[in-house]
Each structure stands twice: as C-alpha cells, then as structure tokens.
Amino acid sequence: MVWDERKDQNRWQMKFILPEHNEALRQLHLAKHKIERPTLSPEQIEEFEYTIATAMSEDSTLNFELFDDGFVREVSGQVVYVDHIKKLFHVKDSRSDTNLIKFADILNVKTL
C-alpha cells in the first residue's frame, strides 16, 4: 500500500471552527485595531466648549467623536442638558433617544 501524503494532510486540516476559536479570532482582530486615548490640548477643549455652547443656543445638531474602549464612536444629536457635577452631556439623537456622553470621552465636536 502506498502512503498518500495528501490524504494525511487533509486529515489534520480544520474542517470547522469552534465558537470559542471564532470568538478568540474576532477578539484578536479587534485588538489589532485599538488606539490609545489621545490627549487633547486646552485650546481644543476650549474650542469644543464654544462649539457646544453655540449649538445649544441655536438648537443645532452636533456630531461627537467619542473614545470608546480603544475605538472611535460617533453620536449625532442636540445637546439638551449639561450635568456639570457628573460631567455628562445629554444628547438627543434623531430617534429621540438620549445618549449620555462623558466630557472625558470627547475627541472632536462638529456642527452639522
């Protein structure tokens, strides 16, 4: 009987991926794309404050870029309340959902 190397290789190839392996591969892929939290200058923070105050007085919609556990997330809406004690913005989006945005998570603010 002749030993067929191809059959032996096919025997050990993975035919399916276990859910645990799939999740580990997904987590590894996500970890590669994570970023460090950038530090903002006082001028940038002051510019954000001015943009937000102007938008609140004119009922304008803002687009927030937020740092979310190593990734950048965007939230658009109108700032309806500022909680200075908890350092949160209450932002109402187009679906009338209220998003709570921490001051420290803001990377950028733009008027739409």
C-alpha positions in Angstrom: 0.0 0.0 0.0 1.3 3.4 -1.0 1.2 6.1 1.6 -0.5 9.2 0.2 0.8 12.4 1.8 -2.1 14.5 0.6 -4.7 12.3 2.5 -2.7 12.6 5.6 -2.5 16.4 5.4 -6.3 16.7 4.7 -7.0 14.6 7.8 -5.5 17.3 10.1 -6.9 20.3 8.4 -9.5 22.1 10.4 -13.0 21.4 8.9 -14.8 23.8 11.2 -14.1 26.4 13.8 -15.4 26.1 17.3 -17.3 29.1 18.6 -14.6 29.6 21.2 -11.9 29.8 18.5 -14.1 32.1 16.4 -14.6 34.5 19.3 -10.8 34.4 20.1 -10.0 35.2 16.4 -12.5 38.1 16.5 -11.0 39.5 19.7 -7.5 39.3 18.3 -8.7 41.1 15.2 -10.3 43.9 17.3 -7.2 44.2 19.5 -5.1 45.0 16.4 -7.3 48.0 15.6 -7.5 49.6 19.0 -6.0 53.0 19.6 -4.6 54.8 22.6 -6.6 57.6 24.2 -5.3 60.8 22.6 -4.6 63.8 24.9 -6.3 67.0 24.0 -4.8 70.4 24.3 -6.5 73.1 26.4 -7.2 75.0 23.1 -9.0 72.0 21.6 -11.2 71.7 24.8 -12.0 75.4 24.7 -13.0 75.1 21.1 -15.3 72.2 21.9 -16.9 74.2 24.7 -17.5 77.1 22.4 -19.0 74.8 19.6 -21.3 73.1 22.1 -22.4 76.4 23.8 -23.2 77.9 20.3 -25.1 74.8 19.2 -27.2 74.8 22.4 -28.2 78.4 22.0 -29.1 77.9 18.3 -30.6 74.4 18.7 -28.1 73.0 16.2 -27.2 69.4 15.7 -23.7 68.3 16.7 -21.6 65.3 15.7 -19.5 63.9 18.5 -16.5 61.7 18.0 -16.0 59.7 21.2 -13.3 57.4 22.6 -14.9 54.1 23.4 -12.6 51.4 24.8 -9.9 51.9 22.2 -12.2 52.7 19.3 -13.8 55.9 17.9 -17.6 56.0 18.0 -19.8 58.8 16.6 -23.0 60.2 18.1 -25.1 62.9 16.4 -27.8 64.9 18.1 -28.8 68.0 20.0 -27.4 68.7 23.5 -30.4 69.1 25.7 -28.8 69.2 29.2 -25.3 69.6 30.7 -24.7 67.9 34.0 -21.6 69.7 35.4 -21.5 67.6 38.6 -21.3 64.2 36.8 -19.6 65.8 33.8 -22.1 64.5 31.2 -23.9 65.8 28.2 -27.4 64.6 27.5 -27.6 64.4 23.7 -31.0 63.6 22.0 -30.4 61.8 18.6 -32.7 61.6 15.6 -34.6 58.7 17.1 -35.3 60.7 20.2 -33.0 58.5 22.3 -31.0 60.3 24.9 -27.2 59.5 24.9 -25.1 60.3 27.9 -21.7 61.5 26.8 -18.8 61.9 29.3 -16.8 65.1 28.9 -13.5 63.0 29.0 -14.6 60.7 26.1 -15.0 63.5 23.6 -12.3 63.6 20.9 -13.9 66.0 18.5 -17.2 68.0 18.1 -18.5 69.4 14.8 -21.7 71.3 13.9 -23.8 69.5 11.2 
